[in-house]
Structures are given as structure tokens and as C-alpha cells.
Amino acid sequence: REAIRPLIDDPAVDLSASELAARANLSLRSFERHFPAQTGLSFRAWRQQAKLMKAVEWLSQGLSVGEVSDRLGYEGPSAFVASFKKSFGVTPGRYFGD
């Protein structure tokens, strides 16, 4: 868990699976095998979910879609909105009842 703490705190931090494996004293192969066993998700899927959960937190605090998109490293607000809608079934505005 401590190996991925930076991603829990800020899902946009630029750490690869290889870097996280090294932090956990695991080979990349072992990391990729153990991660889904511990979380139920691949590393990529977990990271996407972590970003979306942080997005919900930030949006609920009043940050704009553009700010959230930038902070999480999306190519732009439209890419963020598309990802959000794919996961939650609605856009961020509808999710928060705008």
C-alpha cells in the first residue's frame, strides 16, 4: 500500500507501474500479478478509478471541470468528461445535479 501512496494522494502523479514495482521491491511482472490479486483490478483500471474518485472529490469542493481535467492530466476537459460519463453514466454536471 505504501508503494502506491503517491497515487492515492494524487492520482495524476507521473509514476509508471515499473516505478511503483521498484518502490514495492517487486519485479514489474510480480507487481502486475499481485496488484489485481490485492485490488481486484489491473493497475491501469485501478489508476483510472483513482482518478475518477479524486475528480468527484474535487468537483464536490467546487473546482471546475477544466481545473480537474488539468490536475488529473487529461488531454482536455472533453476527454475528462467522456471518461467521467463512461464510468458514471452521466456528465459531471448532471452527476452533481446542475
C-alpha positions, 0 to 999 in steps of 0.5 A: 500500500505504501508503494502506491501512496503517491497515487492515492494522494494524487492520482495524476502523479507521473509514476509508471507501474515499473516505478511503483514495482521498484518502490514495492521491491517487486519485479514489474511482472510480480507487481502486475500479478499481485496488484489485481490479486490485492485490488481486484483490478489491473493497475491501469483500471485501478489508476483510472478509478483513482482518478475518477474518485479524486475528480468527484472529490474535487468537483464536490469542493467546487473546482471546475471541470477544466481545473480537474481535467488539468490536475488529473492530466487529461488531454482536455476537459472533453476527454475528462468528461467522456471518461467521467460519463463512461464510468458514471453514466452521466456528465459531471454536471448532471452527476452533481445535479446542475 
